[in-house]
Amino acid sequence: MQAMQNVYKKIEPFSYYGVLGCFVALSFLHLLTGYADNGDFSRSVGFIFEKPAGFSSMWPAGGTGEWGERFFSGWVDNWVFLSNWPEIRKLSSISTYKPYLLLQAGLSKLVGGQNADYSVILGSVLSRLILCVVFISAAYHFRRRFSSLPAWIFVALFGVVFVDSAWTAFLNSFYEEQIAIIFLPVFGFLLLRFHENKSARTGFWLLSCATLVGAAKTAYFYLPALSLLFLLSFLSSRKEVVKLTLVAVFFQIVALSPVYFGRYGEINSYHALYFGALKTLSEDDAASIRSVRGNPVARECIGVSAFDPGGKECMKTLRVSYVDVAALIGSHPSVGVKMLFESFNEGRVLDLVHLGKKIKNSPNFSDLPVFNFWPKIFKHGLNFFVLLVLCFSGILLIRRNGFVNEKERSVLIVGVFLAVFGFTQYLVSLGDGFYEMAKHLIVGNYALALSLPFTFAALASIIHRSFSSKAVLKSEGPEVIPPQNR
């Protein structure tokens, strides 16, 4: 038996890092997996690229074969640079993805040559390396700080998140969501480090990472402020609290810039009311609501997207704001409950099946079971399960009886934060109603999935430590009190 244990102790570390290496190797099979453009790319890349290579223009004529191939059937690797890129006057929105894309474009030019087109695959290598580094660093950290069981649980769960095509396909695209997909794991690792060292410097880098993600899309704008809530109570110096708060205020203003300069406020508020709040009602209930804040309800516009032919007419005649949505929920609270419940149902859909993941004349591995794990379990209501896990984890964190030690608490806090951010995305996404909600919840669901490796690793450590201490007490037997001390 002792010999078997010695062999296990020698083999187990190699197995651990071997599994880690397998996940890293598998992730590079996604070099051929991406997402087709459904018309969104132009606002992200129009200041750098003229069109996809091999196409007549950025916008082929609607209904043609080239149109279908360009936007839906599959993704395109090579893109033609503008003659004088970047053209700042062609910037259509503010996002931290744009400077990141400039960095990728510069690397592509450096490797491919000045006359070469931009390669999405080549540009995505930087993103993949960042993800690999944070995965390896976190795995090593867990290995060094915890027993083997929590470390194995972390690597296994983080690994299947790391290689799932529902998220990695964004790396071979120009969707701005990829900034969150790349840097949320970095954020999680920095938050873990902060709660271990309580360093204001780590807090600064954490807020910097939160701002990078927060300013990528309007839906993530609140991330610096949310991050600060998980930092302040853990700093011992009042001076550090003040400094970090001031830094967070500045970073929060930066993260709000995409919201301030956004161009789709009217469309989003229209969707929130007519493609969101009113859409949850039955026909009879909707008919009973004749006006909102004195404005007549256009029943023919309920459930009609602003981008549909009929929606364009609705947008011309209606003037809607988020105040109307709040007023409707205030007078009919059940509407808010229905919207939230419907968002959870919409959140079960993870795979954007309307967008092709394949590249022309190349193999595709995205449908293999190991690369398609999370869409299957989200389909069965994983978001509801994570909500229960979040509640249980919150109860453990507020207990003050020493049941959770400091190491476990630091890991559990990371899991709680990621889950909180994920669920707030369910609320924020309702700002555009139910229009393309599956895509709007991609990062929210990604955060929920990322919370599980941290949460389950912490819970495994708590359970393992509890049973180990009981086993030690049992092996020592009952305490024998000498007769003279009785």
QUIPELIN-V448224 format. One record per pair of residues at least 6 apart in sequence whose ideal C-beta (glycine too) atoms are under 8 Angstrom apart, sorted by the first residue. I is the first residue (numbers start at 1). J is the second residue. D is the distance in Angstrom with one decimal. If there is no record, write none. Layout:
i->{I | I}
j->{J | J}
d->{D | D}
This chain:
i->{12 | 13 | 16 | 16 | 16 | 16 | 16 | 16 | 17 | 19 | 19 | 19 | 20 | 20 | 20 | 20 | 20 | 23 | 23 | 23 | 23 | 23 | 24 | 24 | 24 | 26 | 26 | 26 | 27 | 27 | 27 | 27 | 27 | 27 | 28 | 29 | 29 | 30 | 30 | 30 | 30 | 30 | 30 | 30 | 30 | 30 | 30 | 31 | 31 | 31 | 31 | 32 | 32 | 32 | 32 | 32 | 32 | 32 | 33 | 33 | 33 | 33 | 33 | 33 | 33 | 33 | 33 | 33 | 34 | 34 | 34 | 34 | 34 | 34 | 34 | 34 | 34 | 35 | 35 | 35 | 35 | 35 | 35 | 35 | 35 | 35 | 35 | 36 | 36 | 36 | 36 | 36 | 36 | 36 | 36 | 37 | 37 | 37 | 37 | 37 | 37 | 38 | 38 | 38 | 38 | 39 | 40 | 40 | 41 | 41 | 41 | 42 | 42 | 42 | 43 | 43 | 44 | 44 | 44 | 44 | 44 | 44 | 44 | 44 | 45 | 45 | 45 | 46 | 46 | 46 | 47 | 47 | 47 | 47 | 47 | 47 | 47 | 47 | 47 | 47 | 48 | 48 | 48 | 48 | 48 | 48 | 48 | 48 | 48 | 49 | 49 | 49 | 49 | 49 | 49 | 49 | 50 | 50 | 50 | 50 | 50 | 51 | 51 | 51 | 51 | 52 | 52 | 52 | 52 | 52 | 52 | 53 | 53 | 53 | 53 | 53 | 54 | 54 | 55 | 55 | 55 | 56 | 60 | 60 | 60 | 61 | 70 | 72 | 72 | 72 | 73 | 74 | 74 | 74 | 74 | 74 | 75 | 75 | 75 | 75 | 75 | 75 | 75 | 76 | 76 | 76 | 77 | 77 | 77 | 77 | 77 | 78 | 78 | 78 | 78 | 79 | 79 | 79 | 80 | 80 | 81 | 81 | 81 | 82 | 85 | 86 | 91 | 92 | 93 | 93 | 93 | 93 | 94 | 94 | 94 | 94 | 94 | 95 | 95 | 95 | 95 | 95 | 95 | 96 | 96 | 96 | 96 | 96 | 96 | 97 | 97 | 97 | 97 | 100 | 101 | 101 | 103 | 104 | 104 | 104 | 104 | 105 | 105 | 107 | 107 | 107 | 108 | 108 | 108 | 108 | 108 | 109 | 109 | 111 | 112 | 112 | 112 | 120 | 120 | 120 | 121 | 124 | 124 | 127 | 127 | 127 | 128 | 130 | 130 | 130 | 131 | 131 | 131 | 134 | 134 | 134 | 135 | 135 | 135 | 135 | 137 | 138 | 138 | 138 | 138 | 138 | 138 | 139 | 139 | 139 | 139 | 141 | 141 | 142 | 142 | 142 | 142 | 142 | 143 | 145 | 146 | 146 | 146 | 147 | 147 | 147 | 149 | 149 | 149 | 150 | 150 | 150 | 150 | 150 | 150 | 151 | 153 | 153 | 153 | 153 | 154 | 154 | 154 | 154 | 157 | 157 | 157 | 157 | 158 | 158 | 158 | 160 | 160 | 160 | 161 | 161 | 161 | 161 | 161 | 161 | 161 | 162 | 163 | 163 | 164 | 164 | 164 | 164 | 164 | 164 | 165 | 165 | 165 | 165 | 165 | 165 | 166 | 166 | 166 | 166 | 166 | 166 | 167 | 167 | 167 | 167 | 168 | 168 | 169 | 169 | 170 | 170 | 170 | 170 | 171 | 171 | 171 | 172 | 176 | 176 | 177 | 177 | 177 | 177 | 177 | 179 | 179 | 179 | 179 | 180 | 180 | 180 | 180 | 180 | 180 | 180 | 181 | 181 | 183 | 183 | 183 | 184 | 184 | 184 | 184 | 184 | 184 | 185 | 186 | 187 | 187 | 187 | 187 | 187 | 188 | 188 | 188 | 188 | 188 | 190 | 190 | 190 | 190 | 191 | 191 | 191 | 191 | 191 | 191 | 192 | 192 | 192 | 192 | 193 | 193 | 194 | 194 | 194 | 194 | 194 | 195 | 195 | 195 | 195 | 195 | 196 | 196 | 198 | 198 | 198 | 200 | 200 | 200 | 200 | 200 | 203 | 203 | 203 | 203 | 204 | 204 | 206 | 206 | 207 | 207 | 207 | 207 | 207 | 207 | 207 | 207 | 208 | 210 | 210 | 210 | 210 | 210 | 210 | 211 | 211 | 211 | 211 | 211 | 211 | 213 | 213 | 214 | 214 | 214 | 214 | 214 | 214 | 214 | 214 | 214 | 215 | 215 | 215 | 215 | 215 | 216 | 217 | 218 | 218 | 218 | 219 | 219 | 219 | 219 | 219 | 219 | 220 | 220 | 221 | 221 | 221 | 221 | 222 | 222 | 222 | 222 | 223 | 223 | 224 | 224 | 224 | 224 | 224 | 225 | 225 | 226 | 226 | 226 | 226 | 227 | 227 | 228 | 228 | 228 | 230 | 230 | 231 | 232 | 232 | 232 | 235 | 235 | 266 | 266 | 267 | 267 | 267 | 268 | 268 | 268 | 269 | 269 | 269 | 269 | 269 | 269 | 270 | 270 | 270 | 270 | 270 | 270 | 271 | 271 | 271 | 271 | 271 | 271 | 272 | 272 | 272 | 272 | 272 | 272 | 272 | 273 | 273 | 273 | 273 | 273 | 273 | 274 | 274 | 274 | 274 | 274 | 274 | 274 | 274 | 274 | 275 | 275 | 275 | 275 | 275 | 275 | 275 | 275 | 276 | 276 | 276 | 276 | 276 | 276 | 277 | 277 | 277 | 277 | 277 | 277 | 277 | 278 | 278 | 278 | 278 | 278 | 278 | 279 | 279 | 279 | 279 | 280 | 280 | 280 | 280 | 281 | 281 | 281 | 281 | 286 | 286 | 286 | 287 | 289 | 289 | 289 | 290 | 290 | 291 | 292 | 292 | 292 | 293 | 293 | 293 | 295 | 295 | 295 | 298 | 298 | 298 | 300 | 300 | 301 | 301 | 301 | 301 | 304 | 304 | 304 | 305 | 305 | 306 | 306 | 306 | 306 | 307 | 322 | 328 | 329 | 329 | 329 | 339 | 340 | 340 | 340 | 342 | 343 | 343 | 343 | 343 | 343 | 343 | 343 | 344 | 344 | 344 | 344 | 346 | 346 | 346 | 346 | 347 | 347 | 347 | 347 | 347 | 347 | 347 | 347 | 348 | 348 | 348 | 348 | 348 | 348 | 349 | 349 | 349 | 349 | 350 | 350 | 350 | 350 | 350 | 350 | 350 | 351 | 351 | 352 | 352 | 352 | 357 | 357 | 358 | 358 | 365 | 366 | 374 | 374 | 374 | 378 | 382 | 382 | 383 | 383 | 383 | 386 | 386 | 386 | 386 | 386 | 387 | 387 | 389 | 389 | 389 | 389 | 390 | 390 | 390 | 390 | 390 | 393 | 393 | 393 | 393 | 393 | 393 | 393 | 394 | 396 | 396 | 396 | 396 | 397 | 397 | 397 | 397 | 397 | 403 | 404 | 404 | 404 | 405 | 407 | 408 | 408 | 408 | 408 | 409 | 411 | 411 | 411 | 411 | 411 | 412 | 412 | 412 | 412 | 414 | 414 | 415 | 415 | 415 | 415 | 415 | 415 | 415 | 416 | 416 | 417 | 418 | 418 | 418 | 418 | 418 | 419 | 419 | 419 | 419 | 421 | 421 | 422 | 422 | 422 | 422 | 422 | 422 | 423 | 423 | 424 | 425 | 425 | 425 | 425 | 425 | 426 | 426 | 429 | 429 | 429 | 429 | 432}
j->{148 | 143 | 139 | 143 | 148 | 151 | 152 | 155 | 139 | 155 | 156 | 159 | 135 | 136 | 139 | 155 | 159 | 135 | 155 | 159 | 162 | 163 | 132 | 135 | 136 | 163 | 370 | 371 | 128 | 131 | 132 | 162 | 163 | 168 | 128 | 365 | 371 | 128 | 163 | 165 | 168 | 169 | 171 | 172 | 365 | 366 | 371 | 121 | 124 | 128 | 172 | 121 | 358 | 359 | 362 | 363 | 364 | 365 | 165 | 168 | 169 | 172 | 357 | 358 | 364 | 365 | 366 | 371 | 75 | 77 | 120 | 169 | 171 | 172 | 173 | 357 | 359 | 75 | 169 | 170 | 172 | 173 | 175 | 352 | 355 | 356 | 357 | 71 | 72 | 73 | 74 | 75 | 355 | 356 | 357 | 70 | 71 | 75 | 76 | 173 | 174 | 71 | 72 | 354 | 355 | 71 | 174 | 175 | 173 | 174 | 175 | 58 | 59 | 92 | 92 | 93 | 93 | 95 | 97 | 98 | 101 | 174 | 175 | 176 | 79 | 101 | 174 | 58 | 90 | 92 | 82 | 85 | 86 | 87 | 88 | 89 | 90 | 91 | 92 | 98 | 81 | 82 | 85 | 86 | 87 | 101 | 102 | 105 | 118 | 58 | 79 | 80 | 81 | 82 | 85 | 118 | 58 | 80 | 81 | 82 | 83 | 57 | 58 | 79 | 80 | 58 | 70 | 76 | 78 | 79 | 80 | 76 | 78 | 79 | 80 | 117 | 76 | 78 | 66 | 70 | 76 | 66 | 66 | 67 | 70 | 67 | 76 | 354 | 355 | 356 | 356 | 356 | 357 | 358 | 359 | 360 | 120 | 172 | 173 | 356 | 357 | 358 | 359 | 120 | 359 | 360 | 119 | 120 | 121 | 172 | 359 | 117 | 118 | 119 | 120 | 117 | 118 | 120 | 117 | 118 | 105 | 117 | 118 | 90 | 105 | 102 | 98 | 263 | 258 | 261 | 262 | 263 | 215 | 257 | 258 | 260 | 261 | 176 | 179 | 215 | 216 | 217 | 258 | 179 | 211 | 212 | 213 | 215 | 216 | 176 | 178 | 179 | 216 | 179 | 123 | 174 | 126 | 118 | 123 | 124 | 126 | 118 | 123 | 122 | 123 | 126 | 116 | 118 | 119 | 122 | 123 | 116 | 118 | 122 | 118 | 119 | 122 | 172 | 173 | 174 | 172 | 171 | 172 | 171 | 178 | 182 | 171 | 182 | 183 | 186 | 162 | 182 | 185 | 185 | 186 | 189 | 158 | 159 | 162 | 185 | 189 | 154 | 158 | 185 | 188 | 189 | 192 | 151 | 154 | 155 | 158 | 189 | 192 | 150 | 151 | 154 | 155 | 457 | 151 | 407 | 407 | 457 | 461 | 461 | 464 | 465 | 460 | 461 | 464 | 411 | 457 | 458 | 460 | 461 | 464 | 457 | 453 | 456 | 457 | 460 | 453 | 454 | 456 | 457 | 452 | 453 | 456 | 457 | 185 | 450 | 453 | 370 | 373 | 374 | 167 | 374 | 446 | 449 | 450 | 452 | 453 | 168 | 370 | 371 | 371 | 372 | 373 | 374 | 375 | 449 | 357 | 365 | 366 | 367 | 371 | 372 | 350 | 351 | 372 | 374 | 375 | 442 | 181 | 374 | 442 | 446 | 181 | 371 | 357 | 366 | 177 | 178 | 181 | 442 | 178 | 181 | 182 | 359 | 216 | 217 | 216 | 217 | 439 | 442 | 443 | 212 | 213 | 216 | 217 | 213 | 216 | 217 | 220 | 443 | 446 | 447 | 443 | 446 | 209 | 212 | 213 | 213 | 418 | 443 | 446 | 447 | 450 | 450 | 209 | 206 | 209 | 210 | 213 | 227 | 414 | 417 | 418 | 450 | 454 | 202 | 205 | 206 | 209 | 206 | 227 | 230 | 413 | 414 | 417 | 410 | 411 | 414 | 454 | 199 | 202 | 202 | 203 | 206 | 231 | 234 | 234 | 409 | 410 | 413 | 414 | 407 | 410 | 234 | 235 | 236 | 235 | 237 | 240 | 243 | 244 | 231 | 235 | 240 | 244 | 244 | 247 | 227 | 231 | 224 | 227 | 228 | 231 | 244 | 247 | 248 | 251 | 251 | 223 | 224 | 226 | 227 | 251 | 255 | 223 | 224 | 251 | 252 | 254 | 255 | 220 | 223 | 220 | 221 | 222 | 223 | 224 | 251 | 252 | 254 | 255 | 221 | 254 | 255 | 257 | 258 | 258 | 258 | 258 | 259 | 262 | 425 | 428 | 429 | 431 | 440 | 443 | 255 | 443 | 255 | 256 | 258 | 259 | 252 | 255 | 424 | 428 | 255 | 421 | 248 | 251 | 252 | 254 | 255 | 248 | 252 | 417 | 420 | 421 | 424 | 248 | 417 | 244 | 245 | 248 | 413 | 417 | 244 | 241 | 244 | 245 | 241 | 244 | 315 | 320 | 306 | 315 | 432 | 431 | 432 | 433 | 320 | 321 | 322 | 324 | 325 | 431 | 306 | 311 | 314 | 315 | 318 | 320 | 305 | 306 | 432 | 433 | 434 | 435 | 320 | 322 | 325 | 430 | 431 | 432 | 433 | 292 | 320 | 324 | 325 | 328 | 433 | 298 | 301 | 302 | 303 | 304 | 314 | 318 | 320 | 433 | 303 | 304 | 305 | 306 | 432 | 433 | 434 | 435 | 325 | 339 | 430 | 432 | 433 | 434 | 325 | 328 | 329 | 335 | 336 | 339 | 433 | 286 | 289 | 297 | 302 | 303 | 328 | 302 | 303 | 433 | 434 | 335 | 338 | 339 | 342 | 289 | 302 | 335 | 338 | 297 | 299 | 302 | 299 | 297 | 328 | 332 | 296 | 297 | 297 | 324 | 327 | 328 | 323 | 324 | 327 | 318 | 319 | 324 | 314 | 317 | 318 | 310 | 314 | 310 | 311 | 314 | 318 | 310 | 311 | 314 | 311 | 435 | 312 | 314 | 315 | 435 | 435 | 431 | 335 | 335 | 336 | 339 | 430 | 426 | 427 | 430 | 434 | 426 | 427 | 429 | 430 | 434 | 437 | 441 | 381 | 383 | 384 | 426 | 434 | 437 | 438 | 441 | 378 | 383 | 426 | 437 | 438 | 441 | 444 | 445 | 378 | 379 | 380 | 381 | 382 | 383 | 375 | 378 | 379 | 438 | 374 | 375 | 378 | 379 | 438 | 442 | 445 | 372 | 375 | 438 | 439 | 442 | 364 | 366 | 364 | 366 | 371 | 372 | 382 | 445 | 449 | 445 | 448 | 449 | 426 | 445 | 448 | 419 | 422 | 448 | 451 | 452 | 419 | 423 | 419 | 451 | 452 | 455 | 416 | 419 | 420 | 423 | 451 | 412 | 415 | 416 | 419 | 455 | 458 | 459 | 416 | 403 | 404 | 412 | 462 | 404 | 409 | 412 | 413 | 416 | 462 | 412 | 458 | 462 | 465 | 461 | 458 | 461 | 462 | 465 | 458 | 454 | 455 | 457 | 458 | 461 | 454 | 455 | 458 | 459 | 451 | 454 | 451 | 452 | 453 | 454 | 455 | 456 | 458 | 451 | 455 | 451 | 447 | 448 | 450 | 451 | 454 | 447 | 448 | 451 | 455 | 444 | 447 | 444 | 445 | 446 | 447 | 448 | 451 | 444 | 448 | 444 | 440 | 441 | 443 | 444 | 447 | 441 | 444 | 437 | 440 | 441 | 444 | 440}
d->{6.4 | 7.9 | 7.9 | 6.5 | 7.3 | 6.8 | 6.7 | 6.8 | 7.9 | 6.1 | 7.4 | 7.2 | 7.4 | 6.7 | 5.1 | 5.6 | 7.4 | 7.2 | 7.5 | 3.8 | 5.8 | 6.0 | 5.3 | 7.0 | 7.2 | 4.9 | 6.7 | 7.7 | 6.4 | 7.2 | 7.0 | 6.0 | 5.1 | 6.8 | 6.7 | 4.9 | 7.7 | 7.9 | 7.2 | 6.4 | 4.5 | 7.2 | 7.1 | 7.4 | 7.4 | 7.4 | 7.4 | 5.4 | 7.2 | 8.0 | 7.5 | 7.8 | 7.9 | 5.7 | 5.1 | 6.3 | 5.9 | 7.0 | 5.3 | 6.5 | 5.1 | 6.3 | 5.4 | 7.8 | 6.1 | 6.7 | 4.6 | 7.7 | 3.7 | 7.9 | 6.6 | 5.6 | 7.6 | 2.9 | 5.3 | 6.4 | 6.4 | 5.9 | 4.8 | 6.2 | 7.1 | 4.2 | 6.5 | 6.7 | 4.9 | 7.8 | 6.4 | 6.4 | 5.5 | 6.6 | 5.6 | 4.9 | 4.6 | 4.3 | 7.7 | 7.2 | 5.7 | 7.2 | 7.7 | 7.3 | 7.1 | 5.5 | 6.6 | 7.2 | 5.9 | 6.1 | 7.8 | 6.6 | 7.6 | 4.4 | 7.8 | 5.8 | 7.5 | 7.7 | 4.4 | 5.5 | 7.7 | 7.3 | 6.4 | 7.3 | 7.2 | 4.6 | 7.3 | 5.9 | 7.2 | 6.7 | 4.9 | 7.4 | 5.0 | 6.2 | 7.7 | 7.3 | 5.1 | 5.2 | 6.6 | 8.0 | 4.2 | 5.0 | 7.8 | 7.3 | 6.7 | 6.4 | 4.8 | 5.3 | 7.9 | 6.6 | 7.2 | 5.8 | 7.6 | 7.9 | 4.4 | 6.2 | 6.2 | 6.5 | 7.5 | 6.6 | 6.9 | 4.7 | 6.9 | 5.1 | 7.9 | 5.4 | 4.5 | 7.3 | 5.5 | 7.7 | 6.7 | 4.1 | 7.1 | 5.5 | 7.4 | 7.1 | 3.8 | 6.2 | 5.5 | 5.0 | 7.5 | 7.5 | 6.3 | 5.7 | 7.7 | 6.6 | 4.1 | 4.5 | 5.3 | 6.2 | 7.6 | 6.9 | 6.7 | 6.1 | 4.9 | 4.1 | 7.5 | 4.6 | 5.8 | 5.7 | 7.3 | 6.1 | 6.5 | 6.7 | 7.2 | 7.5 | 5.7 | 7.5 | 7.6 | 7.9 | 5.8 | 5.0 | 5.5 | 7.7 | 6.0 | 4.2 | 6.9 | 5.9 | 7.7 | 5.9 | 4.6 | 7.1 | 5.6 | 7.9 | 7.6 | 6.9 | 6.2 | 7.9 | 7.4 | 6.3 | 7.2 | 7.1 | 6.7 | 6.9 | 7.0 | 6.7 | 7.4 | 5.0 | 4.8 | 8.0 | 4.6 | 5.2 | 7.8 | 6.7 | 5.5 | 6.6 | 5.7 | 6.0 | 7.7 | 5.2 | 7.8 | 4.5 | 5.0 | 4.2 | 7.2 | 5.0 | 5.2 | 6.3 | 7.7 | 7.2 | 7.3 | 8.0 | 3.6 | 7.8 | 6.0 | 5.7 | 7.0 | 7.4 | 6.8 | 6.3 | 7.3 | 5.0 | 5.7 | 5.1 | 5.4 | 7.2 | 8.0 | 6.2 | 8.0 | 6.3 | 6.5 | 5.2 | 7.4 | 7.8 | 6.5 | 4.4 | 5.4 | 4.9 | 6.7 | 4.9 | 6.6 | 5.6 | 7.6 | 6.9 | 6.6 | 6.2 | 6.4 | 4.8 | 5.1 | 5.4 | 6.4 | 7.6 | 5.7 | 7.1 | 6.3 | 7.1 | 6.9 | 7.5 | 7.7 | 5.2 | 7.5 | 7.2 | 6.9 | 5.1 | 7.5 | 7.6 | 7.2 | 6.4 | 4.2 | 4.8 | 7.4 | 6.4 | 4.8 | 6.0 | 6.9 | 7.0 | 5.5 | 6.7 | 5.9 | 7.9 | 5.2 | 7.5 | 5.1 | 7.9 | 4.2 | 7.2 | 4.6 | 4.2 | 7.0 | 7.3 | 7.2 | 5.3 | 5.0 | 5.0 | 4.8 | 7.2 | 7.8 | 4.1 | 5.4 | 3.9 | 6.2 | 7.8 | 7.9 | 7.6 | 4.1 | 7.2 | 5.1 | 7.2 | 7.3 | 7.0 | 7.7 | 4.9 | 5.9 | 7.9 | 6.9 | 7.8 | 6.4 | 5.9 | 6.1 | 7.0 | 5.9 | 4.9 | 7.8 | 7.9 | 6.5 | 7.8 | 3.7 | 7.9 | 4.5 | 6.2 | 4.8 | 5.5 | 7.5 | 5.7 | 5.4 | 7.6 | 5.2 | 8.0 | 7.2 | 5.4 | 7.7 | 8.0 | 5.3 | 6.6 | 5.4 | 4.3 | 5.4 | 7.4 | 5.7 | 7.1 | 7.5 | 7.9 | 5.2 | 5.1 | 7.6 | 6.8 | 7.9 | 5.5 | 5.5 | 6.6 | 5.9 | 3.7 | 7.9 | 5.0 | 6.1 | 7.6 | 6.3 | 4.4 | 7.0 | 8.0 | 7.0 | 6.1 | 5.7 | 5.6 | 5.2 | 6.4 | 7.2 | 7.5 | 6.7 | 6.2 | 6.1 | 6.5 | 5.6 | 6.8 | 4.7 | 6.2 | 6.6 | 7.8 | 5.1 | 7.8 | 6.1 | 6.3 | 6.7 | 6.3 | 5.8 | 4.4 | 5.9 | 6.0 | 7.7 | 6.8 | 7.1 | 5.0 | 6.1 | 5.9 | 6.4 | 5.0 | 7.5 | 8.0 | 5.3 | 4.4 | 5.6 | 5.6 | 6.7 | 7.5 | 6.4 | 7.3 | 3.7 | 5.5 | 7.5 | 7.7 | 5.2 | 5.6 | 6.5 | 6.8 | 6.6 | 7.6 | 4.2 | 6.4 | 5.7 | 5.1 | 7.4 | 7.9 | 5.1 | 7.1 | 6.1 | 6.2 | 7.1 | 5.6 | 5.9 | 7.1 | 7.9 | 7.2 | 5.8 | 5.5 | 5.2 | 7.1 | 4.5 | 4.7 | 7.7 | 4.3 | 7.0 | 7.7 | 7.5 | 5.3 | 4.1 | 7.9 | 5.5 | 5.2 | 5.6 | 5.6 | 4.8 | 5.6 | 7.0 | 3.7 | 5.5 | 7.7 | 7.8 | 8.0 | 3.4 | 7.5 | 5.8 | 4.6 | 6.1 | 5.8 | 7.6 | 6.5 | 4.8 | 4.8 | 5.4 | 6.6 | 5.0 | 6.6 | 7.6 | 6.7 | 7.5 | 7.4 | 7.1 | 5.1 | 5.4 | 6.8 | 5.2 | 7.8 | 7.5 | 7.4 | 7.8 | 6.5 | 6.9 | 5.4 | 4.4 | 4.5 | 8.0 | 5.3 | 6.8 | 5.2 | 7.8 | 7.2 | 6.4 | 7.3 | 7.3 | 7.8 | 7.1 | 6.8 | 4.2 | 6.6 | 5.4 | 6.2 | 5.8 | 7.2 | 7.1 | 5.1 | 6.8 | 7.1 | 7.5 | 4.7 | 7.1 | 7.9 | 5.6 | 4.7 | 8.0 | 5.1 | 5.2 | 5.2 | 7.5 | 7.3 | 7.9 | 5.4 | 8.0 | 7.1 | 6.1 | 6.6 | 4.8 | 7.1 | 6.3 | 4.8 | 3.5 | 7.8 | 4.7 | 7.8 | 6.2 | 4.8 | 6.5 | 5.6 | 6.5 | 5.0 | 7.3 | 5.0 | 5.4 | 5.2 | 7.0 | 7.4 | 7.6 | 4.9 | 5.6 | 7.3 | 6.6 | 6.8 | 7.6 | 7.1 | 7.2 | 6.5 | 7.1 | 5.8 | 7.6 | 7.9 | 3.6 | 5.8 | 5.2 | 7.2 | 6.2 | 5.8 | 7.6 | 2.9 | 5.7 | 5.4 | 5.3 | 6.7 | 5.3 | 8.0 | 6.0 | 7.6 | 5.9 | 7.3 | 6.9 | 4.7 | 7.9 | 7.5 | 6.1 | 4.9 | 6.8 | 6.2 | 6.3 | 4.0 | 5.6 | 5.6 | 7.3 | 8.0 | 6.9 | 7.5 | 7.6 | 6.5 | 5.9 | 7.0 | 5.7 | 7.3 | 7.2 | 6.6 | 6.1 | 6.0 | 4.9 | 5.8 | 5.2 | 7.0 | 5.6 | 4.9 | 7.9 | 7.5 | 7.1 | 6.4 | 7.1 | 6.0 | 7.5 | 7.7 | 7.5 | 7.4 | 3.9 | 6.6 | 4.9 | 4.8 | 5.9 | 4.9 | 5.6 | 7.2 | 7.1 | 5.3 | 7.8 | 7.9 | 7.2 | 5.8 | 5.2 | 4.1 | 7.8 | 5.6 | 7.1 | 7.4 | 7.6 | 6.8 | 4.8 | 7.7 | 6.4 | 6.0 | 7.8 | 6.7 | 7.5 | 8.0 | 5.7 | 6.6 | 6.7 | 6.3 | 4.3 | 6.3 | 6.7 | 7.2 | 4.8 | 6.3 | 7.7 | 8.0 | 4.9 | 7.1 | 6.0 | 5.4 | 5.4 | 7.6 | 6.2 | 7.9 | 6.9 | 7.9 | 7.5 | 7.4 | 4.4 | 5.9 | 4.1 | 4.6 | 7.5 | 7.3 | 7.6 | 5.9 | 7.6 | 4.4 | 6.3 | 5.9 | 7.8 | 6.3 | 4.8 | 4.4 | 7.9 | 6.0 | 6.8 | 7.7 | 7.8 | 5.7 | 6.3 | 7.3 | 7.9 | 7.8 | 6.9 | 6.0 | 5.8 | 7.3 | 4.7 | 6.5 | 7.0 | 7.9 | 6.8 | 7.2 | 7.7 | 7.4 | 5.8 | 6.4 | 4.3 | 7.2 | 7.3 | 7.5 | 5.5 | 6.1 | 5.2 | 7.6 | 5.6 | 7.8 | 7.8 | 6.3 | 6.9 | 5.4 | 6.5 | 7.6 | 7.1 | 6.7 | 6.1 | 6.8 | 6.6 | 7.3 | 6.6 | 7.7 | 6.1 | 7.4 | 7.3 | 4.8 | 5.0 | 5.5 | 7.9 | 7.8 | 5.3 | 8.0 | 5.8 | 4.2 | 7.5 | 7.2 | 6.5 | 4.1 | 7.8 | 7.8 | 4.4 | 4.5 | 7.2 | 7.8 | 3.7 | 3.3 | 7.9 | 6.5 | 7.4 | 7.4 | 7.9 | 4.7 | 7.3 | 5.0 | 3.8 | 6.9 | 7.1 | 6.0 | 4.1 | 7.4 | 7.6 | 4.9 | 4.6 | 6.7 | 7.6 | 3.5 | 3.9 | 6.6 | 7.2 | 7.4 | 7.8 | 7.8 | 6.3 | 6.2 | 2.8 | 6.9 | 6.7 | 5.8 | 5.8 | 4.2 | 5.6 | 6.9 | 6.3}
